[in-house]
Amino acid sequence: MSDPGGGTGPWAVEARGLGKRYRRGWALRDCSFRLPAGRICGLVGPNGAGKSTLLGLASRQVAPTEGELRLFGVPVGDPAVMPRFAFLGQDKPMFKRFSVADTLRAGDELNPSWDRAAAERIVRAGDVPMGAAVGTLSGGQRTRVALAMAFGKRPDLLLLDEPMADLDPLARDEMSTLLMAEAVERGTTVVMSSHILAELEDMCDYLLVVADGRVRMAGDADALVPAHALVTGVTRDGELPAALAGHTVIEKRVQGRQFQAMLRPVGPLSGDWQVAEPSLEEVLLAHLRSPEAPALYTPGAAAGTEGSRTA
């Protein structure tokens, strides 16, 4: 089966046993997952979880210590993957003294498949002056130019490391709309790291959750959330009722006589309690607070993983 971009498989990103060790210890270890081509993937995790390391590995900025990482079926160390991805970090490195026009011209000269019309369209749609120096632009304007540079390369895979973290809510909403529209129109696979969970819920149809340097959840957002249940009831001894012991408990909280638990049910939930489907934000927060919980993958998202459950 071939992916739309011409690779050897349907996976835009495939990691098997991927790990990166620095002098201070492992930043990422035993990382295995698959991301189908054409999806918009939210990369979620607390600071120090390994998100930036994973994006650095995918963008060839750092080399893996162990394991394998492939982009569209090609090993990430192969120079052939270079034209297929673009990376944009939070700092958005551009020459501040260059004008916007000069910046786009540099993109044209450095990228053989440069899409000049698309890059200029993205910039002009935001009324960004082509003659203005990049250093004089607002945060939203600078992000728009950076996204124009990324999409101008015509990448099959766009890697974003919290690119909108420094924007105000209005500019963030504008850039999110731009990113979605361009990605859908081109069929671009996007991996976006963000701490803003509501932003991910609106934009992403695929999730990759990392904690303590390991993958905790991976797969379709629409399947991951229904695999959980939020149970609320009364406890007599400060513990969960024995009838819930057969289910996978992600997180439990007890306040006074009331308990609330995030579960992955393995069968019907019947008892003297209330059961509700949690929101995506509630599921993500529960897993981030409980990195020791068993990993969860939706069908197709696992790659060489052992001992994990499929939703």
HUHUJO-V846170 format. One record per residue. N is the residue number from 1. SS is DSSP state (h for helix, s for strand, l for the rest). PHI is phi as a letter, one per 30 degrees, with the letter a starting at -180 (NA if undefined). OMEGA is omega in degrees with one decimal (none if undefined). Layout:
BEGIN
n->N ss->SS phi->PHI omega->OMEGA
n->N ss->SS phi->PHI omega->OMEGA
END
This chain:
BEGIN
n->1 ss->l phi->NA omega->-177.0
n->2 ss->l phi->c omega->175.6
n->3 ss->l phi->d omega->-176.4
n->4 ss->l phi->d omega->-177.3
n->5 ss->l phi->d omega->176.2
n->6 ss->l phi->j omega->178.5
n->7 ss->l phi->d omega->-175.0
n->8 ss->l phi->c omega->-179.8
n->9 ss->l phi->a omega->-177.2
n->10 ss->l phi->d omega->-173.4
n->11 ss->s phi->c omega->174.0
n->12 ss->s phi->d omega->178.7
n->13 ss->s phi->b omega->176.1
n->14 ss->s phi->b omega->-179.7
n->15 ss->s phi->c omega->177.4
n->16 ss->s phi->b omega->178.0
n->17 ss->s phi->h omega->-174.2
n->18 ss->s phi->d omega->178.3
n->19 ss->s phi->b omega->176.1
n->20 ss->s phi->b omega->179.8
n->21 ss->s phi->c omega->171.6
n->22 ss->s phi->c omega->-178.7
n->23 ss->l phi->e omega->-177.8
n->24 ss->l phi->d omega->-179.9
n->25 ss->s phi->k omega->-178.1
n->26 ss->s phi->d omega->173.7
n->27 ss->s phi->d omega->-179.3
n->28 ss->s phi->a omega->-178.1
n->29 ss->s phi->a omega->178.0
n->30 ss->s phi->h omega->-177.0
n->31 ss->s phi->d omega->-179.4
n->32 ss->s phi->b omega->178.2
n->33 ss->s phi->a omega->174.7
n->34 ss->s phi->b omega->175.3
n->35 ss->s phi->b omega->179.3
n->36 ss->s phi->d omega->177.6
n->37 ss->l phi->d omega->175.5
n->38 ss->l phi->i omega->-178.6
n->39 ss->l phi->c omega->173.5
n->40 ss->s phi->c omega->-170.4
n->41 ss->s phi->c omega->173.6
n->42 ss->s phi->d omega->178.3
n->43 ss->s phi->c omega->-169.5
n->44 ss->s phi->b omega->175.0
n->45 ss->l phi->l omega->178.2
n->46 ss->l phi->d omega->175.5
n->47 ss->l phi->e omega->179.9
n->48 ss->l phi->i omega->-176.9
n->49 ss->l phi->d omega->-178.2
n->50 ss->l phi->j omega->-177.5
n->51 ss->h phi->d omega->-178.3
n->52 ss->h phi->d omega->176.8
n->53 ss->h phi->d omega->178.9
n->54 ss->h phi->d omega->178.3
n->55 ss->h phi->d omega->176.6
n->56 ss->h phi->d omega->176.3
n->57 ss->h phi->d omega->-178.5
n->58 ss->h phi->d omega->-179.0
n->59 ss->l phi->c omega->174.8
n->60 ss->l phi->i omega->177.8
n->61 ss->l phi->d omega->174.3
n->62 ss->l phi->b omega->-179.7
n->63 ss->l phi->c omega->-180.0
n->64 ss->l phi->d omega->173.4
n->65 ss->l phi->d omega->179.8
n->66 ss->s phi->a omega->175.7
n->67 ss->s phi->i omega->-173.2
n->68 ss->s phi->b omega->175.3
n->69 ss->s phi->b omega->179.4
n->70 ss->s phi->b omega->173.3
n->71 ss->s phi->c omega->-177.9
n->72 ss->l phi->h omega->176.1
n->73 ss->l phi->i omega->-177.2
n->74 ss->s phi->c omega->177.7
n->75 ss->s phi->e omega->-174.7
n->76 ss->l phi->d omega->178.5
n->77 ss->l phi->d omega->179.7
n->78 ss->l phi->d omega->179.3
n->79 ss->h phi->e omega->-178.2
n->80 ss->h phi->d omega->-179.8
n->81 ss->h phi->d omega->-173.4
n->82 ss->h phi->e omega->-178.8
n->83 ss->h phi->d omega->-169.9
n->84 ss->h phi->c omega->-179.6
n->85 ss->s phi->b omega->171.6
n->86 ss->s phi->b omega->-178.7
n->87 ss->s phi->b omega->176.9
n->88 ss->s phi->b omega->179.8
n->89 ss->s phi->c omega->-177.8
n->90 ss->l phi->d omega->-177.0
n->91 ss->l phi->d omega->177.0
n->92 ss->l phi->h omega->-175.7
n->93 ss->l phi->d omega->173.9
n->94 ss->l phi->b omega->178.6
n->95 ss->l phi->d omega->-173.6
n->96 ss->l phi->d omega->-178.1
n->97 ss->l phi->d omega->176.3
n->98 ss->l phi->d omega->170.5
n->99 ss->s phi->d omega->177.2
n->100 ss->h phi->d omega->179.1
n->101 ss->h phi->d omega->178.5
n->102 ss->h phi->d omega->179.5
n->103 ss->h phi->d omega->178.3
n->104 ss->h phi->d omega->178.2
n->105 ss->h phi->d omega->177.4
n->106 ss->h phi->d omega->176.6
n->107 ss->h phi->d omega->179.3
n->108 ss->h phi->d omega->-176.2
n->109 ss->h phi->d omega->-175.4
n->110 ss->h phi->c omega->-175.6
n->111 ss->l phi->b omega->-177.5
n->112 ss->l phi->e omega->-176.8
n->113 ss->l phi->c omega->-175.0
n->114 ss->l phi->e omega->178.3
n->115 ss->l phi->c omega->-174.9
n->116 ss->h phi->d omega->-177.3
n->117 ss->h phi->d omega->-179.1
n->118 ss->h phi->d omega->-179.0
n->119 ss->h phi->d omega->-179.7
n->120 ss->h phi->d omega->179.0
n->121 ss->h phi->d omega->-179.8
n->122 ss->h phi->d omega->-179.5
n->123 ss->h phi->d omega->-175.7
n->124 ss->h phi->d omega->179.0
n->125 ss->l phi->d omega->178.0
n->126 ss->l phi->c omega->-179.8
n->127 ss->l phi->h omega->177.0
n->128 ss->l phi->d omega->-179.0
n->129 ss->l phi->d omega->-178.3
n->130 ss->l phi->d omega->-178.1
n->131 ss->l phi->d omega->-177.3
n->132 ss->l phi->d omega->175.3
n->133 ss->s phi->d omega->-177.8
n->134 ss->h phi->e omega->-178.2
n->135 ss->h phi->d omega->-179.0
n->136 ss->h phi->c omega->-175.7
n->137 ss->l phi->d omega->173.2
n->138 ss->l phi->d omega->-179.9
n->139 ss->h phi->e omega->179.2
n->140 ss->h phi->d omega->178.8
n->141 ss->h phi->d omega->179.8
n->142 ss->h phi->d omega->177.3
n->143 ss->h phi->d omega->178.3
n->144 ss->h phi->d omega->178.5
n->145 ss->h phi->d omega->179.2
n->146 ss->h phi->d omega->177.5
n->147 ss->h phi->d omega->176.1
n->148 ss->h phi->d omega->177.4
n->149 ss->h phi->d omega->-178.7
n->150 ss->h phi->d omega->-178.8
n->151 ss->h phi->d omega->177.4
n->152 ss->h phi->d omega->177.5
n->153 ss->l phi->d omega->-177.4
n->154 ss->l phi->h omega->-178.3
n->155 ss->l phi->d omega->170.8
n->156 ss->l phi->d omega->-178.2
n->157 ss->s phi->b omega->178.7
n->158 ss->s phi->c omega->-178.2
n->159 ss->s phi->c omega->-173.9
n->160 ss->s phi->b omega->179.9
n->161 ss->s phi->c omega->-179.7
n->162 ss->l phi->h omega->-174.5
n->163 ss->l phi->d omega->-176.3
n->164 ss->l phi->c omega->-175.8
n->165 ss->l phi->d omega->-175.8
n->166 ss->l phi->c omega->-176.8
n->167 ss->l phi->c omega->173.8
n->168 ss->l phi->d omega->-174.3
n->169 ss->h phi->e omega->-179.1
n->170 ss->h phi->d omega->179.6
n->171 ss->h phi->d omega->179.5
n->172 ss->h phi->d omega->178.3
n->173 ss->h phi->d omega->179.5
n->174 ss->h phi->d omega->-178.3
n->175 ss->h phi->d omega->177.0
n->176 ss->h phi->d omega->178.0
n->177 ss->h phi->d omega->178.2
n->178 ss->h phi->d omega->-178.3
n->179 ss->h phi->d omega->-179.7
n->180 ss->h phi->d omega->-177.0
n->181 ss->h phi->d omega->-178.5
n->182 ss->h phi->d omega->-178.2
n->183 ss->h phi->d omega->-179.4
n->184 ss->h phi->d omega->-178.2
n->185 ss->h phi->d omega->-175.3
n->186 ss->h phi->c omega->-175.0
n->187 ss->l phi->i omega->-178.0
n->188 ss->l phi->d omega->171.4
n->189 ss->s phi->d omega->-177.0
n->190 ss->s phi->b omega->169.1
n->191 ss->s phi->c omega->-173.8
n->192 ss->s phi->b omega->174.0
n->193 ss->s phi->d omega->-179.6
n->194 ss->l phi->a omega->173.8
n->195 ss->l phi->c omega->-176.5
n->196 ss->l phi->c omega->-172.0
n->197 ss->h phi->d omega->178.9
n->198 ss->h phi->d omega->178.3
n->199 ss->h phi->d omega->179.8
n->200 ss->h phi->d omega->-179.1
n->201 ss->h phi->d omega->-179.3
n->202 ss->h phi->d omega->-169.2
n->203 ss->h phi->c omega->-164.5
n->204 ss->l phi->c omega->175.3
n->205 ss->l phi->c omega->179.6
n->206 ss->s phi->b omega->-176.7
n->207 ss->s phi->b omega->171.7
n->208 ss->s phi->b omega->-176.2
n->209 ss->s phi->c omega->179.3
n->210 ss->s phi->b omega->176.0
n->211 ss->s phi->a omega->-178.4
n->212 ss->l phi->h omega->175.9
n->213 ss->l phi->i omega->-178.4
n->214 ss->s phi->b omega->178.1
n->215 ss->s phi->d omega->178.7
n->216 ss->s phi->c omega->176.4
n->217 ss->s phi->b omega->176.2
n->218 ss->s phi->a omega->174.6
n->219 ss->s phi->k omega->-177.0
n->220 ss->s phi->d omega->179.8
n->221 ss->h phi->e omega->-177.9
n->222 ss->h phi->d omega->177.7
n->223 ss->h phi->c omega->-177.8
n->224 ss->h phi->d omega->-176.5
n->225 ss->l phi->d omega->179.7
n->226 ss->l phi->d omega->177.6
n->227 ss->l phi->d omega->-178.3
n->228 ss->l phi->c omega->175.1
n->229 ss->s phi->b omega->177.8
n->230 ss->s phi->c omega->-174.3
n->231 ss->s phi->c omega->179.7
n->232 ss->s phi->b omega->-179.8
n->233 ss->s phi->a omega->-177.3
n->234 ss->s phi->c omega->176.5
n->235 ss->l phi->c omega->-179.0
n->236 ss->l phi->c omega->-176.3
n->237 ss->l phi->b omega->-179.8
n->238 ss->l phi->i omega->179.4
n->239 ss->l phi->c omega->176.0
n->240 ss->l phi->d omega->176.2
n->241 ss->l phi->e omega->-178.2
n->242 ss->h phi->e omega->-178.5
n->243 ss->h phi->d omega->179.1
n->244 ss->h phi->c omega->-174.5
n->245 ss->l phi->d omega->-179.1
n->246 ss->l phi->d omega->-179.6
n->247 ss->l phi->c omega->178.3
n->248 ss->s phi->d omega->-179.5
n->249 ss->s phi->c omega->177.0
n->250 ss->s phi->d omega->-177.6
n->251 ss->s phi->a omega->174.9
n->252 ss->s phi->b omega->177.9
n->253 ss->s phi->b omega->179.0
n->254 ss->s phi->b omega->175.9
n->255 ss->s phi->b omega->-176.6
n->256 ss->l phi->i omega->-179.8
n->257 ss->l phi->c omega->-176.5
n->258 ss->s phi->c omega->175.3
n->259 ss->s phi->b omega->171.3
n->260 ss->s phi->b omega->-176.3
n->261 ss->s phi->b omega->171.3
n->262 ss->s phi->c omega->-175.3
n->263 ss->s phi->b omega->162.4
n->264 ss->s phi->c omega->-175.1
n->265 ss->l phi->d omega->174.3
n->266 ss->l phi->c omega->179.7
n->267 ss->l phi->l omega->-179.5
n->268 ss->l phi->d omega->175.9
n->269 ss->l phi->c omega->-179.5
n->270 ss->l phi->b omega->-179.1
n->271 ss->l phi->l omega->-177.5
n->272 ss->l phi->d omega->178.8
n->273 ss->s phi->a omega->179.6
n->274 ss->s phi->c omega->179.7
n->275 ss->s phi->b omega->179.4
n->276 ss->s phi->b omega->173.6
n->277 ss->l phi->d omega->-178.2
n->278 ss->l phi->d omega->173.0
n->279 ss->l phi->d omega->176.7
n->280 ss->h phi->e omega->-179.3
n->281 ss->h phi->d omega->179.2
n->282 ss->h phi->d omega->178.5
n->283 ss->h phi->d omega->-178.8
n->284 ss->h phi->d omega->-179.3
n->285 ss->h phi->d omega->179.3
n->286 ss->h phi->d omega->-179.7
n->287 ss->h phi->d omega->179.4
n->288 ss->h phi->d omega->177.3
n->289 ss->h phi->d omega->-176.0
n->290 ss->l phi->b omega->-176.6
n->291 ss->l phi->d omega->179.1
n->292 ss->l phi->d omega->179.9
n->293 ss->l phi->d omega->179.5
n->294 ss->l phi->e omega->179.6
n->295 ss->l phi->d omega->-178.6
n->296 ss->s phi->b omega->178.0
n->297 ss->s phi->b omega->170.6
n->298 ss->l phi->d omega->-177.5
n->299 ss->l phi->e omega->179.3
n->300 ss->l phi->j omega->-176.2
n->301 ss->l phi->d omega->-178.5
n->302 ss->l phi->d omega->177.1
n->303 ss->l phi->b omega->177.8
n->304 ss->l phi->i omega->-179.6
n->305 ss->l phi->d omega->179.0
n->306 ss->l phi->b omega->171.7
n->307 ss->l phi->i omega->178.2
n->308 ss->l phi->c omega->-179.0
n->309 ss->s phi->c omega->176.4
n->310 ss->s phi->c omega->-179.4
n->311 ss->l phi->d omega->none
END
